[in-house]
Amino acid sequence: MSLFEAAGLSEGVARPLAERLRPRSLDRVVGQRQLLGEGGKLRVLLKTEALPSIILYGPPGTGKTTIARLLAEETGRHFEQLSAIFSGVPDLKKAFAEAEARRETGKPTLLFVDELHRFDKRQQDSFLPHMESGLITLVGATTENPSFALNRALLSRAVALKLERLDTEDMAELLRRAEEELGKPLPLTDEGRAALIAMGDGDGRALLGLADQIAAQDPAEPMGAEDLRRSFQGRAAAGDKGGDVHYDFASVLQKSIRGSDDDAALYWTARMLEAGEDPLFIFRRLTVIASEDIGNADPRALQVVVAARDAFRQLGEPEGHIPLGQAVAYLATAPKSNASYAAFKKAKALAKSTGSLPPPDHALNAPSDLMKSEGRGQGYRYDHDAESGHAGLSYLPKGMDREHLYEPVDRGYERMIAERLAAYRRKRGD
């Protein structure tokens, strides 16, 4: 029985292009050269005596299901498929029981589980004994980073392989195959073809779905980029705000600002907004950046971010994006220093290592005669009465060796801070 028949559809109904173009060998898979090319990781695994369990992770529409099905065919295993979204413990027990019956006839089982990360810990643990006994070869698919989404015990028994989003060349090849299957070119201008590939956004299944719709419309004139935008109203750019890409975008935004790449910082901010990211999450990240990466090289950076966040709350969307962009541009072009951030990290480590040392006596108040007799407050000098406004006292615990924690850089406002700090240290005799 074909997959089409199994879905309960008659052969008279046109099957989707994505199904009709599903490759019948690993050599026909589009993209994933790092896995399927000469010397690729998956090719190497196929040459081993026993195929290990595998976790395929990466963006949607990159071939995870197809590769799993072809692995079963290449290794002579029965292909069994479950979705963690629709399956539970009874489905798993049934799959394991059927795999046991199959093993008695000499037929091994490859169990493909889509959206594997959707299973909870107990369900993921249920695979372990059957993977270890060889009852099943598990191939799990997930769009999440398995290091965070899957149990460590499960992950330690499998090989994790990352699939990459399809590039422009891969998407063009898919369109060529689609036109070959349709028996005619799609009614697209050159500009429209480029726009269609961009709308696919590295997702082969989505691209073929769009191609299906264009073929069904059969427009009288070739469609350009604007025609496609009107017909499909665009597609949301990749950026699962609750998943792995959410953190990838936050990471690249911070590194772009740290690296003073204003173009990239503005671009990734826009990408996050296009993907549906909460602007307040972006503002929280910018607040961290303003202190961690810019710090006292430009103390106004933190003020700019806080003011822009308040303006966003007042304006709402989309006007509130304007102060957001202003803040990003300011941070990206500001002088950079992580000196205050590094200093406080060292201070926390020092506090942890020195235990409960008391403050020096001269720093303590002495409101009673008893306290004065104990030496509290003795030797204190009021800084505002000193000629330079600095009396030169140390306020570290008595007997503790001084370690200079804060070392301003020679950039921006910290250049002036460094001059003052050097004067304070000379006065103390550091």
C-alpha positions in Angstrom: 0.0 0.0 0.0 1.3 3.4 -0.9 1.5 6.3 1.6 -1.2 8.0 -0.5 -3.5 5.0 -0.1 -2.7 4.8 3.6 -3.9 8.4 4.0 -7.4 7.3 2.7 -7.2 9.2 -0.6 -8.1 7.9 -4.0 -5.4 7.8 -6.6 -7.6 10.1 -8.7 -6.9 13.0 -6.4 -3.7 14.9 -7.3 -1.0 14.3 -4.7 0.9 17.2 -3.3 4.2 18.0 -5.0 6.1 17.4 -1.8 4.8 13.8 -1.8 5.2 13.2 -5.5 8.8 14.5 -5.3 9.9 12.5 -2.2 13.3 11.0 -3.1 13.6 7.3 -3.5 17.3 7.2 -2.7 19.7 9.1 -0.5 21.5 10.3 -3.6 18.4 12.2 -4.7 18.0 14.1 -1.4 18.4 17.9 -2.0 20.9 19.6 0.3 22.5 18.2 3.4 25.9 17.6 1.7 27.6 17.7 5.1 25.7 14.4 5.9 25.1 12.8 2.6 28.0 13.9 0.4 31.2 11.9 0.0 32.6 11.4 3.5 29.5 12.8 5.1 28.6 11.7 8.6 25.5 9.8 7.6 27.4 8.0 4.8 30.0 6.9 7.2 27.4 5.6 9.7 25.8 3.6 6.9 29.0 1.7 6.3 29.2 0.6 10.0 28.0 -2.9 10.8 25.0 -1.8 12.9 23.2 1.5 12.2 23.0 3.4 15.5 20.0 5.3 16.7 20.0 8.8 15.3 18.6 12.2 16.3 18.0 14.4 13.2 17.6 18.0 14.2 17.2 21.2 12.2 14.7 23.6 10.6 11.4 22.4 9.1 11.3 21.2 5.6 15.0 20.1 5.4 14.4 16.4 4.8 14.3 14.7 8.2 11.3 12.4 7.5 12.6 11.6 4.0 16.1 10.7 5.3 14.6 8.4 8.0 12.5 6.6 5.5 15.4 6.1 3.1 17.7 4.9 6.0 15.1 2.1 6.6 15.1 1.1 3.0 18.9 1.2 2.7 19.4 -1.0 5.7 16.5 -3.4 5.1 14.5 -2.3 8.2 10.8 -2.0 8.6 9.9 1.7 8.7 7.5 2.6 11.5 6.4 6.2 12.1 5.0 8.0 15.1 4.4 11.6 15.9 5.1 12.7 19.5 2.3 15.3 19.1 -0.4 12.7 18.5 1.0 9.6 20.3 1.2 8.5 23.9 2.3 5.6 26.0 -0.2 3.1 24.5 1.1 3.9 21.0 4.7 3.4 22.1 3.8 0.0 23.8 2.1 -1.1 20.6 5.0 -0.1 18.5 7.5 -1.9 20.8 5.2 -5.1 20.8 5.0 -5.1 17.0 8.8 -4.6 16.7 9.2 -7.7 19.0 6.9 -9.7 16.8 8.8 -8.5 13.7 12.1 -9.4 15.2 11.0 -13.0 15.7 10.6 -13.2 11.9 14.0 -11.7 11.4 12.9 -8.2 10.3 14.5 -5.3 12.3 12.6 -2.1 12.9 13.5 1.5 12.4 11.1 3.6 14.6 10.9 7.1 13.3 9.5 9.6 15.9 8.7 13.1 14.6 8.8 16.0 17.1 10.6 13.7 19.6 11.1 16.6 22.0 7.4 16.7 22.6 7.6 13.5 24.6 8.1 14.0 28.3 10.9 12.5 30.3 9.0 9.3 31.2 8.1 8.7 27.6 11.6 9.4 26.4 12.9 7.0 29.0 10.7 4.2 27.6 12.9 4.0 24.5 16.1 3.3 26.4 15.8 -0.5 27.1 14.6 -1.1 23.5 17.4 0.9 22.0 20.0 -1.0 24.2 18.5 -4.4 23.4 18.5 -3.7 19.6 14.8 -4.1 19.4 14.5 -0.8 17.6 16.8 1.6 15.8 15.3 5.0 16.9 15.5 7.9 14.4 14.1 11.0 16.2 13.4 14.2 14.5 13.2 17.6 16.2 13.4 21.3 15.3 15.0 22.0 18.8 18.6 21.7 19.9 18.7 18.1 21.3 21.2 19.2 24.0 18.4 21.1 25.7 15.3 19.3 24.4 16.1 15.7 25.0 17.0 13.6 28.1 20.7 13.1 28.5 20.2 9.4 28.8 18.4 9.2 25.5 20.9 11.5 23.8 23.9 9.5 25.0 22.5 6.4 23.2 22.1 8.1 19.9 24.1 10.1 17.3 22.9 13.7 16.8 23.1 15.0 13.3 22.3 18.5 12.3 20.4 19.3 9.1 20.9 22.8 7.6 18.3 25.0 6.0 18.3 24.6 2.2 20.3 27.3 0.4 19.3 29.2 -2.8 20.8 26.6 -5.0 19.0 23.7 -3.3 15.7 25.6 -3.5 16.2 26.3 -7.2 16.9 22.5 -7.8 13.6 21.7 -6.0 11.7 24.1 -8.3 13.4 22.5 -11.3 12.2 19.1 -10.2 8.7 20.4 -9.5 8.5 21.8 -13.0 9.8 18.5 -14.4 7.0 16.7 -12.5 4.4 19.2 -13.6 5.6 18.8 -17.2 5.8 22.6 -17.7 7.6 25.6 -16.3 5.9 27.5 -13.5 4.4 30.8 -14.7 7.0 33.0 -13.1 9.2 35.9 -14.2 12.9 35.8 -13.2 12.1 38.2 -10.4 9.1 36.1 -9.4 11.2 32.9 -9.3 13.8 34.6 -7.0 11.0 36.0 -4.8 9.3 32.5 -4.5 12.6 31.0 -3.4 13.0 33.7 -0.8 9.4 33.1 0.4 10.3 29.4 0.9 13.0 30.6 3.4 15.0 27.4 3.3 12.0 25.2 3.8 11.7 22.8 0.9 8.3 21.5 1.8 6.9 25.1 2.1 8.4 25.9 -1.3 6.8 23.0 -3.0 3.5 23.9 -1.3 3.7 27.4 -2.8 4.6 25.9 -6.2 1.5 23.7 -6.0 -0.7 26.7 -5.4 0.8 28.6 -8.3 0.3 25.6 -10.7 -3.3 25.4 -9.5 -3.9 29.1 -10.2 -2.5 28.8 -13.7 -2.4 32.6 -14.2 -2.7 34.1 -17.6 0.6 36.1 -17.2 3.8 35.1 -15.5 3.8 36.2 -11.8 6.3 38.7 -10.5 7.4 39.4 -7.0 4.5 41.7 -6.3 2.0 39.2 -7.7 3.4 36.6 -5.3 3.2 38.9 -2.3 -0.4 39.7 -3.1 -1.3 36.1 -3.6 0.4 34.6 -0.6 0.7 37.7 1.6 4.3 36.6 2.5 5.4 34.0 4.8 6.6 34.6 8.4 10.4 34.4 8.5 11.9 31.5 10.5 12.3 32.4 14.2 10.4 30.2 16.6 10.2 32.6 19.5 9.8 29.9 22.0 12.5 27.6 20.6 16.1 27.3 19.6 16.1 30.0 16.9 14.8 32.5 19.6 18.1 32.1 21.5 20.2 32.0 18.3 18.8 35.4 17.3 19.4 36.8 20.7 23.0 35.6 20.6 23.8 37.0 17.2 22.2 40.3 18.1 24.4 40.7 21.1 27.5 39.7 19.2 26.7 42.1 16.4 26.4 45.0 18.9 29.5 43.9 20.7 31.3 43.7 17.4 30.1 47.3 16.5 28.4 45.9 13.3 25.5 48.4 13.3 24.1 47.0 10.0 23.9 43.4 11.3 22.5 44.6 14.7 19.6 46.4 13.0 19.1 43.5 10.6 18.8 40.9 13.3 16.5 43.1 15.4 14.2 43.4 12.4 14.4 39.6 11.8 13.3 39.1 15.4 10.4 41.4 15.0 9.4 39.7 11.7 9.5 36.4 13.4 7.0 37.6 16.0 9.4 38.2 18.9 8.2 40.2 21.8 9.9 43.6 21.6 10.2 43.7 25.4 12.4 40.6 25.2 14.6 42.5 22.8 14.7 45.4 25.2 15.7 43.1 28.1 18.6 41.8 26.0 19.6 45.4 25.1 19.6 46.3 28.8 22.1 43.5 29.4 24.2 44.5 26.5 24.3 48.1 27.6 25.9 47.1 30.9 27.9 44.0 29.9 29.4 45.2 26.6 29.4 49.0 26.8 29.4 49.6 30.5 31.1 52.8 31.6 32.7 53.4 28.2 29.4 55.1 27.5 27.2 55.2 30.6 24.5 56.9 28.5 23.9 53.6 26.7 21.9 52.2 29.6 19.9 55.4 29.8 19.1 55.3 26.1 17.8 51.7 26.3 15.6 52.4 29.3 14.2 55.5 27.7 13.6 53.7 24.4 11.8 50.9 26.3 9.6 53.4 28.1 8.8 55.1 24.8 7.9 51.8 23.3 5.5 51.1 26.1 3.9 54.5 25.6 3.7 54.3 21.8 2.9 50.6 21.3 3.4 48.9 17.9 4.4 49.7 15.2 5.6 53.2 16.2 7.4 51.8 19.2 9.8 50.1 16.9 11.3 53.5 16.1 12.9 54.1 19.5 13.9 50.4 19.5 15.9 50.9 16.3 17.4 54.1 17.7 18.6 52.2 20.8 20.1 49.4 18.7 22.0 51.8 16.5 23.3 53.7 19.5 24.6 50.6 21.3 26.2 49.2 18.1 28.1 52.5 17.5 29.0 53.2 21.2 32.6 52.6 22.5 32.8 49.2 24.1 34.0 48.0 27.5 33.2 45.0 29.6 35.5 46.2 32.4 32.7 46.8 35.0 31.1 43.5 34.1 34.4 41.6 34.5 35.1 43.5 37.7 31.9 42.5 39.4 32.4 38.9 38.3 35.8 39.0 40.1 34.3 40.7 43.1 31.7 37.9 43.5 34.4 35.3 43.3 36.5 37.2 45.8 33.5 37.6 48.2 32.9 33.8 48.0 36.5 32.9 48.7 37.1 35.3 51.7 34.2 34.2 53.9 32.9 36.5 56.6 35.6 39.0 57.1 34.3 42.1 58.9 34.5 45.7 57.6 37.4 47.8 58.9 36.8 49.6 62.2 37.0 53.1 60.7 34.1 52.4 58.4 31.7 51.5 61.3 29.4 53.9 63.1 29.8 54.2 66.9 26.5 55.6 68.3 27.3 54.5 71.9 30.3 54.9 74.2 30.7 51.1 74.3 31.0 51.0 70.6 33.6 53.8 70.7 35.6 52.0 73.3 35.7 49.0 71.0 37.5 51.1 68.4 34.5 51.5 66.0 34.8 54.6 63.9 38.4 55.4 65.0 40.6 56.8 62.2 37.8 57.7 59.9 38.4 60.8 57.8 35.5 62.6 56.1 36.2 62.6 52.3 34.4 65.9 51.7 36.8 67.7 54.0 39.8 66.5 52.2 41.4 68.9 49.7 40.9 66.6 46.7 37.6 65.2 48.0 39.3 61.9 48.6 40.8 61.0 52.0 42.7 58.0 50.7 41.3 55.4 53.2 40.9 51.7 52.3 37.5 50.1 53.0 38.5 46.5 52.4 38.6 44.1 55.4 41.6 44.5 57.6 44.5 42.3 56.5 43.0 41.4 53.2 45.3 41.9 50.2 44.0 44.3 47.7 43.2 43.1 44.2 42.4 45.7 41.6 39.1 44.4 40.2 38.1 47.3 38.0 40.5 48.1 35.2 38.9 50.7 32.8 39.8 50.5 29.2 41.3 53.4 27.2 38.1 54.0 25.3 35.2 56.4 25.6 34.3 57.8 29.0 36.4 55.1 30.8 39.5 56.9 29.7 38.6 59.7 32.2 37.5 57.1 34.8 41.0 55.5 34.5 42.7 58.8 35.2 40.6 59.4 38.4 41.0 55.8 39.5 44.8 56.1 39.2 44.8 59.2 41.4 42.6 57.5 44.0 45.0 54.5 44.1 48.1 56.7 44.5 46.4 58.5 47.4 45.7 55.1 49.1 49.2 53.9 48.4 48.0 50.9 46.4 
